[in-house]
């Protein structure tokens, strides 16, 4: 019986479909999702003020709490789905520790950057609380100026670990079942 928990990292640019895919995988694989956005929302909620009114290091603090939570649960043999829009440089300093404590694989959600930008904007416009909790500049610029601020380049994580790229353009390609099979086989 393996003694290391599973750690399925679901990542990709904002608007790529990470949260939706993570929740679907969690239901199929019977694993909890630890979401960086949800950790951040809990942090902002504690103070009861807009994200923009918190100290400038609030994103860094939320990210540290996220990784501390993931490490804490993995150390206690809890298998997880970890979801965050981090680029390679954010994952990189933490990968040795994660790979030592867990059986890790990556699921990288991908979609054209223009589609991801529009999804991200749509999500923010449909949920006014997003700006409160995340200080969403793209939505603020759109509301103030009517300009769709395009996404920054996304530097996808690239590690010597099992990785699958999933297009979220129209459902999932490869299929959700294939992604589950990949995750199960990669962390066996």
Backbone as CSV, one residue per row, in Angstrom:
resi,resn,N_x,N_y,N_z,CA_x,CA_y,CA_z,C_x,C_y,C_z
1,UNK,0.845,-1.178,0.000,0.000,0.000,0.000,0.895,1.247,0.000
2,UNK,0.719,2.160,-0.977,1.559,3.364,-1.021,1.370,4.216,0.221
3,UNK,2.455,4.824,0.676,2.340,5.659,1.876,2.261,7.143,1.560
4,UNK,2.403,7.501,0.290,2.304,8.916,-0.075,0.921,9.221,-0.611
5,UNK,0.357,10.357,-0.194,-0.942,10.754,-0.746,-0.786,11.218,-2.193
6,UNK,-1.915,11.314,-2.869,-1.954,11.807,-4.247,-2.135,13.318,-4.230
7,UNK,-1.501,13.988,-5.174,-1.644,15.434,-5.315,-1.822,15.720,-6.797
8,UNK,-3.053,15.993,-7.180,-3.374,16.307,-8.564,-3.462,17.822,-8.668
9,UNK,-2.522,18.404,-9.377,-2.465,19.858,-9.508,-3.177,20.259,-10.793
10,UNK,-4.249,21.032,-10.650,-4.996,21.547,-11.792,-4.645,23.022,-11.909
11,UNK,-4.075,23.383,-13.044,-3.614,24.756,-13.220,-3.839,25.212,-14.653
12,UNK,-3.581,26.467,-14.896,-3.784,27.090,-16.201,-4.091,28.560,-15.983
13,UNK,-4.194,29.286,-17.063,-4.449,30.729,-16.969,-5.847,30.991,-16.409
14,UNK,-6.071,32.217,-15.940,-7.401,32.626,-15.477,-8.397,32.462,-16.613
15,UNK,-9.541,31.857,-16.313,-10.574,31.646,-17.318,-10.400,30.379,-18.131
16,UNK,-9.431,29.545,-17.765,-9.174,28.316,-18.525,-10.096,27.163,-18.131
17,UNK,-10.848,27.290,-17.046,-11.764,26.232,-16.635,-11.248,25.353,-15.505
18,UNK,-10.265,25.835,-14.757,-9.647,25.053,-13.680,-10.625,24.688,-12.567
19,UNK,-11.371,25.669,-12.104,-12.276,25.427,-10.972,-13.346,24.407,-11.337
20,UNK,-13.921,24.547,-12.508,-14.964,23.621,-12.941,-14.399,22.210,-13.084
21,UNK,-13.250,22.084,-13.749,-12.642,20.764,-13.923,-12.255,20.164,-12.578
22,UNK,-11.698,20.970,-11.687,-11.296,20.471,-10.359,-12.476,19.886,-9.603
23,UNK,-13.601,20.576,-9.635,-14.788,20.093,-8.921,-15.314,18.797,-9.537
24,UNK,-15.280,18.710,-10.863,-15.727,17.475,-11.507,-14.793,16.314,-11.163
25,UNK,-13.478,16.561,-11.195,-12.522,15.518,-10.812,-12.719,15.107,-9.354
26,UNK,-12.951,16.079,-8.480,-13.156,15.782,-7.056,-14.334,14.847,-6.852
27,UNK,-15.422,15.085,-7.579,-16.597,14.217,-7.458,-16.317,12.809,-7.956
28,UNK,-15.558,12.700,-9.031,-15.276,11.382,-9.606,-14.188,10.621,-8.852
29,UNK,-13.221,11.345,-8.302,-12.087,10.706,-7.633,-12.197,10.692,-6.110
30,UNK,-13.254,11.290,-5.559,-13.474,11.328,-4.106,-12.288,11.950,-3.373
31,UNK,-11.936,13.153,-3.833,-10.831,13.882,-3.220,-11.252,15.334,-3.006
32,UNK,-10.801,15.953,-1.923,-11.122,17.365,-1.711,-10.304,18.260,-2.632
33,UNK,-10.876,19.433,-2.937,-10.177,20.448,-3.725,-9.703,21.539,-2.769
34,UNK,-8.432,21.875,-2.889,-7.901,23.033,-2.175,-7.664,24.086,-3.250
35,UNK,-8.456,25.149,-3.189,-8.439,26.192,-4.208,-7.779,27.447,-3.660
36,UNK,-6.814,27.960,-4.395,-6.138,29.186,-3.978,-7.142,30.335,-3.923
37,UNK,-8.059,30.409,-4.890,-9.062,31.479,-4.870,-9.941,31.396,-3.626
38,UNK,-10.319,30.190,-3.231,-11.178,30.048,-2.050,-10.425,30.387,-0.769
39,UNK,-9.145,30.040,-0.710,-8.322,30.440,0.446,-8.269,31.973,0.512
40,UNK,-8.048,32.595,-0.630,-7.979,34.056,-0.685,-9.311,34.679,-0.266
41,UNK,-10.410,34.104,-0.712,-11.731,34.620,-0.340,-11.939,34.540,1.170
42,UNK,-11.518,33.445,1.779,-11.627,33.318,3.230,-10.776,34.342,3.958
43,UNK,-9.602,34.614,3.414,-8.701,35.620,3.999,-9.341,37.006,3.923
44,UNK,-9.833,37.378,2.751,-10.471,38.692,2.570,-11.703,38.792,3.463
45,UNK,-12.471,37.719,3.544,-13.694,37.696,4.342,-13.426,38.017,5.810
46,UNK,-12.296,37.573,6.320,-11.935,37.820,7.716,-11.894,39.312,8.024
47,UNK,-11.386,40.099,7.082,-11.205,41.532,7.310,-12.438,42.347,6.956
48,UNK,-13.315,41.796,6.112,-14.559,42.474,5.770,-14.406,43.735,4.941
49,UNK,-13.260,43.885,4.294,-13.049,45.030,3.403,-12.654,44.507,2.032
50,UNK,-12.819,45.371,1.029,-12.449,44.994,-0.341,-10.983,44.562,-0.410
51,UNK,-10.715,43.623,-1.299,-9.345,43.157,-1.507,-8.391,44.332,-1.710
52,UNK,-8.815,45.323,-2.462,-7.974,46.484,-2.754,-7.652,47.325,-1.514
53,UNK,-8.415,47.144,-0.438,-8.189,47.909,0.793,-7.278,47.181,1.769
54,UNK,-6.916,45.950,1.449,-6.007,45.182,2.305,-4.568,45.591,2.032
55,UNK,-3.639,45.229,2.909,-2.224,45.546,2.659,-1.762,44.968,1.312
56,UNK,-0.782,45.604,0.688,-0.336,45.183,-0.646,0.209,43.759,-0.708
57,UNK,0.614,43.189,0.406,1.156,41.825,0.388,0.089,40.747,0.591
58,UNK,-1.182,41.112,0.494,-2.270,40.158,0.755,-2.263,38.968,-0.205
59,UNK,-1.944,39.186,-1.482,-1.870,38.058,-2.410,-0.764,37.090,-2.006
60,UNK,0.383,37.625,-1.618,1.491,36.776,-1.175,1.096,35.987,0.072
61,UNK,0.450,36.656,1.015,0.021,35.991,2.250,-0.965,34.863,1.928
62,UNK,-1.940,35.134,1.067,-2.915,34.103,0.695,-2.235,32.927,0.001
63,UNK,-1.245,33.206,-0.830,-0.513,32.138,-1.514,0.268,31.292,-0.515
64,UNK,0.900,31.923,0.462,1.622,31.173,1.499,0.663,30.293,2.301
65,UNK,-0.489,30.841,2.650,-1.491,30.067,3.391,-1.958,28.876,2.557
66,UNK,-2.174,29.108,1.275,-2.570,28.032,0.361,-1.542,26.900,0.395
67,UNK,-0.272,27.230,0.188,0.759,26.185,0.169,0.946,25.552,1.544
68,UNK,0.821,26.323,2.626,0.891,25.751,3.969,-0.236,24.745,4.194
69,UNK,-1.436,25.078,3.718,-2.598,24.188,3.859,-2.380,22.898,3.075
70,UNK,-1.924,23.035,1.844,-1.644,21.856,1.017,-0.599,20.978,1.703
71,UNK,0.489,21.573,2.163,1.557,20.815,2.832,1.057,20.127,4.095
72,UNK,0.262,20.840,4.870,-0.297,20.292,6.107,-1.129,19.037,5.816
73,UNK,-2.015,19.127,4.834,-2.884,17.993,4.517,-2.113,16.832,3.909
74,UNK,-1.186,17.114,3.022,-0.382,16.038,2.437,0.450,15.335,3.505
75,UNK,0.994,16.089,4.453,1.791,15.495,5.535,0.952,14.553,6.396
76,UNK,-0.357,14.764,6.390,-1.267,13.912,7.164,-1.947,12.855,6.295
77,UNK,-1.356,12.624,5.117,-1.786,11.549,4.202,-3.161,11.793,3.584
78,UNK,-3.520,13.049,3.374,-4.774,13.380,2.709,-4.471,13.632,1.240
79,UNK,-5.035,12.814,0.359,-4.884,13.039,-1.075,-5.740,14.235,-1.476
80,UNK,-5.226,15.041,-2.427,-5.855,16.317,-2.754,-5.872,16.595,-4.247
81,UNK,-6.825,17.421,-4.614,-6.774,18.125,-5.887,-6.454,19.565,-5.518
82,UNK,-5.392,20.076,-6.094,-4.901,21.414,-5.784,-5.148,22.278,-7.015
83,UNK,-5.844,23.404,-6.830,-6.236,24.226,-7.978,-5.778,25.662,-7.792
84,UNK,-4.987,26.148,-8.760,-4.510,27.531,-8.729,-4.009,27.921,-10.116
85,UNK,-4.093,29.203,-10.422,-3.680,29.724,-11.732,-2.209,30.108,-11.751
86,UNK,-1.390,29.437,-10.969,0.011,29.815,-10.884,0.780,29.442,-12.147
87,UNK,1.746,30.283,-12.461,2.648,30.008,-13.564,3.847,29.213,-13.040
88,UNK,4.689,28.770,-13.959,5.827,27.910,-13.611,6.649,28.476,-12.449
89,UNK,6.976,29.765,-12.489,7.862,30.346,-11.476,7.266,30.325,-10.070
90,UNK,5.942,30.235,-9.959,5.327,30.161,-8.626,5.348,28.717,-8.118
91,UNK,5.103,27.756,-9.004,5.145,26.346,-8.608,6.583,25.890,-8.328
92,UNK,7.534,26.371,-9.119,8.899,25.853,-9.119,9.554,25.747,-7.743
93,UNK,9.552,26.791,-6.915,10.253,26.653,-5.626,9.585,25.672,-4.656
94,UNK,8.387,25.228,-4.985,7.658,24.346,-4.069,7.587,22.896,-4.559
95,UNK,8.045,22.657,-5.780,7.850,21.334,-6.371,8.654,20.246,-5.689
96,UNK,9.878,20.515,-5.274,10.659,19.469,-4.610,9.935,18.981,-3.358
97,UNK,9.440,19.906,-2.548,8.734,19.524,-1.317,7.445,18.771,-1.637
98,UNK,6.688,19.255,-2.633,5.445,18.569,-2.996,5.734,17.164,-3.528
99,UNK,6.709,17.049,-4.408,7.021,15.746,-5.010,7.617,14.777,-3.989
100,UNK,8.236,15.289,-2.943,8.772,14.433,-1.888,7.656,13.910,-0.989
101,UNK,6.644,14.731,-0.749,5.588,14.350,0.196,4.378,13.690,-0.460
102,UNK,4.297,13.722,-1.805,3.093,13.207,-2.470,3.442,12.642,-3.843
103,UNK,2.498,11.895,-4.381,2.578,11.414,-5.762,1.863,12.471,-6.606
104,UNK,2.631,13.267,-7.333,2.132,14.478,-7.984,1.961,14.271,-9.484
105,UNK,0.865,14.836,-10.003,0.705,14.966,-11.449,0.058,16.310,-11.732
106,UNK,0.231,16.778,-12.958,-0.333,18.053,-13.391,-1.421,17.836,-14.419
107,UNK,-2.503,18.589,-14.257,-3.558,18.696,-15.265,-3.585,20.175,-15.634
108,UNK,-3.160,20.471,-16.855,-3.069,21.860,-17.286,-4.249,22.168,-18.197
109,UNK,-5.111,23.049,-17.728,-6.265,23.480,-18.520,-5.793,24.499,-19.540
110,UNK,-6.213,24.286,-20.782,-5.778,25.221,-21.815,-6.954,25.638,-22.675
111,UNK,-6.889,26.883,-23.068,-7.858,27.459,-23.984,-7.187,28.700,-24.555
112,UNK,-7.563,29.099,-25.722,-7.032,30.292,-26.348,-7.100,31.467,-25.366
113,UNK,-6.069,32.308,-25.343,-6.016,33.396,-24.358,-7.177,34.377,-24.508
114,UNK,-7.655,34.618,-25.724,-8.791,35.527,-25.906,-10.064,34.935,-25.297
115,UNK,-10.261,33.650,-25.473,-11.436,32.982,-24.884,-11.326,33.003,-23.367
116,UNK,-10.137,32.711,-22.840,-9.936,32.746,-21.385,-10.212,34.149,-20.840
117,UNK,-9.759,35.178,-21.557,-9.983,36.559,-21.134,-11.477,36.865,-21.079
118,UNK,-12.200,36.443,-22.095,-13.647,36.697,-22.128,-14.374,35.911,-21.028
119,UNK,-13.962,34.680,-20.792,-14.565,33.892,-19.703,-14.327,34.574,-18.364
120,UNK,-13.093,35.015,-18.162,-12.731,35.663,-16.905,-13.556,36.934,-16.696
121,UNK,-13.699,37.722,-17.750,-14.507,38.943,-17.674,-15.964,38.603,-17.405
122,UNK,-16.487,37.634,-18.123,-17.892,37.227,-17.956,-18.156,36.792,-16.511
123,UNK,-17.245,36.007,-15.956,-17.392,35.544,-14.567,-17.428,36.734,-13.613
124,UNK,-16.546,37.701,-13.837,-16.505,38.881,-12.975,-17.733,39.765,-13.105
125,UNK,-18.233,39.919,-14.343,-19.425,40.749,-14.542,-20.670,40.091,-13.960
126,UNK,-20.712,38.767,-13.999,-21.874,38.041,-13.475,-21.849,37.878,-11.964
127,UNK,-20.707,38.130,-11.347,-20.602,37.983,-9.898,-19.869,39.199,-9.338
128,UNK,-20.620,40.214,-8.926,-19.982,41.441,-8.425,-19.089,41.211,-7.204
129,UNK,-19.273,40.121,-6.498,-18.414,39.838,-5.346,-16.981,39.503,-5.751
130,UNK,-16.763,39.099,-7.013,-15.402,38.797,-7.482,-14.487,40.003,-7.280
131,UNK,-14.957,41.185,-7.613,-14.118,42.382,-7.450,-13.812,42.627,-5.977
132,UNK,-14.792,42.426,-5.114,-14.596,42.626,-3.680,-13.501,41.695,-3.161
133,UNK,-13.576,40.421,-3.550,-12.669,39.411,-3.005,-11.344,39.288,-3.744
134,UNK,-11.302,39.693,-5.010,-10.100,39.458,-5.804,-9.485,40.709,-6.406
135,UNK,-10.130,41.857,-6.262,-9.580,43.075,-6.847,-9.367,42.919,-8.338
136,UNK,-10.354,42.390,-9.018,-10.254,42.020,-10.425,-10.123,43.249,-11.323
137,UNK,-8.914,43.545,-11.740,-8.638,44.742,-12.542,-9.286,44.672,-13.919
138,UNK,-9.339,43.495,-14.521,-9.933,43.371,-15.860,-11.389,43.822,-15.848
139,UNK,-12.139,43.422,-14.831,-13.542,43.804,-14.733,-13.654,45.304,-14.472
140,UNK,-12.825,45.827,-13.586,-12.869,47.259,-13.273,-12.575,48.097,-14.521
141,UNK,-11.577,47.722,-15.289,-11.235,48.459,-16.514,-12.394,48.391,-17.509
142,UNK,-12.986,47.231,-17.626,-14.097,47.076,-18.569,-15.287,47.940,-18.152
143,UNK,-15.607,47.944,-16.867,-16.729,48.746,-16.383,-16.473,50.240,-16.550
144,UNK,-15.239,50.662,-16.299,-14.915,52.089,-16.356,-14.699,52.595,-17.784
145,UNK,-14.059,51.769,-18.628,-13.638,52.253,-19.935,-14.225,51.483,-21.114
146,UNK,-14.897,50.351,-20.826,-15.436,49.539,-21.905,-14.362,48.814,-22.700
147,UNK,-13.166,48.711,-22.136,-12.040,48.073,-22.811,-11.812,46.689,-22.207
148,UNK,-11.673,45.702,-23.090,-11.366,44.345,-22.645,-9.849,44.216,-22.558
149,UNK,-9.357,44.220,-21.334,-7.914,44.108,-21.082,-7.492,42.670,-21.333
150,UNK,-6.591,42.465,-22.289,-6.207,41.102,-22.647,-5.327,40.462,-21.584
151,UNK,-5.298,39.148,-21.639,-4.555,38.366,-20.658,-3.057,38.475,-20.895
152,UNK,-2.323,38.349,-19.822,-0.866,38.282,-19.926,-0.491,36.888,-20.438
153,UNK,0.715,36.778,-20.932,1.194,35.458,-21.330,1.189,34.542,-20.112
154,UNK,0.933,33.274,-20.353,0.920,32.297,-19.273,2.070,31.327,-19.487
155,UNK,2.954,31.239,-18.503,4.090,30.323,-18.544,3.687,29.048,-17.811
156,UNK,3.269,28.075,-18.588,2.751,26.827,-18.049,3.816,26.063,-17.268
157,UNK,3.425,25.404,-16.175,4.398,24.598,-15.428,4.994,23.512,-16.321
158,UNK,6.289,23.318,-16.202,6.984,22.298,-16.991,7.973,21.585,-16.074
159,UNK,7.545,20.461,-15.545,8.371,19.685,-14.625,8.472,18.252,-15.139
160,UNK,9.427,17.528,-14.625,9.580,16.125,-14.991,8.620,15.293,-14.136
161,UNK,7.341,15.575,-14.319,6.270,14.895,-13.594,5.171,14.588,-14.608
162,UNK,4.360,13.568,-14.339,3.271,13.269,-15.282,2.385,14.498,-15.483
163,UNK,2.129,14.822,-16.740,1.369,16.028,-17.084,0.441,15.728,-18.253
164,UNK,-0.768,16.237,-18.148,-1.718,16.138,-19.252,-2.292,17.521,-19.496
165,UNK,-2.416,17.880,-20.756,-3.033,19.154,-21.120,-4.458,18.868,-21.564
166,UNK,-5.387,19.665,-21.035,-6.806,19.464,-21.312,-7.381,20.734,-21.918
167,UNK,-7.882,20.617,-23.135,-8.573,21.747,-23.749,-9.967,21.836,-23.142
168,UNK,-10.343,23.051,-22.756,-11.674,23.266,-22.170,-12.547,24.091,-23.098
169,UNK,-12.184,24.131,-24.366,-12.907,24.956,-25.336,-14.368,24.543,-25.462
170,UNK,-14.599,23.256,-25.609,-15.962,22.732,-25.781,-16.044,21.414,-25.026
171,UNK,-16.320,21.496,-23.740,-16.225,20.299,-22.904,-14.755,20.062,-22.588
172,UNK,-14.344,18.800,-22.555,-12.960,18.464,-22.244,-12.384,17.575,-23.336
173,UNK,-11.191,17.932,-23.760,-10.464,17.112,-24.718,-9.015,17.030,-24.248
174,UNK,-8.578,15.848,-23.795,-9.274,14.576,-23.772,-10.461,14.593,-22.805
175,UNK,-11.252,13.553,-22.862,-12.485,13.473,-22.074,-12.203,13.465,-20.574
176,UNK,-13.228,13.769,-19.810,-13.118,13.749,-18.351,-12.698,12.369,-17.855
177,UNK,-13.247,11.319,-18.438,-12.856,9.956,-18.033,-11.383,9.694,-18.311
178,UNK,-10.886,10.190,-19.437,-9.469,10.020,-19.765,-8.597,10.771,-18.763
179,UNK,-9.027,11.965,-18.373,-8.277,12.747,-17.382,-8.259,12.006,-16.046
180,UNK,-9.391,11.444,-15.652,-9.446,10.653,-14.401,-8.520,9.446,-14.480
181,UNK,-8.548,8.752,-15.598,-7.667,7.591,-15.774,-6.201,8.011,-15.692
182,UNK,-5.870,9.128,-16.348,-4.494,9.653,-16.296,-4.091,9.950,-14.860
183,UNK,-4.935,10.666,-14.128,-4.617,11.035,-12.748,-4.451,9.798,-11.874
184,UNK,-5.349,8.835,-12.037,-5.272,7.602,-11.247,-3.981,6.837,-11.551
185,UNK,-3.662,6.696,-12.835,-2.461,5.949,-13.237,-1.186,6.683,-12.833
186,UNK,-1.196,8.014,-12.954,0.003,8.808,-12.673,0.343,8.878,-11.198
187,UNK,-0.655,8.692,-10.364,-0.433,8.801,-8.914,-0.545,7.441,-8.220
188,UNK,-0.585,6.374,-9.002,-0.724,5.013,-8.422,0.525,4.622,-7.666
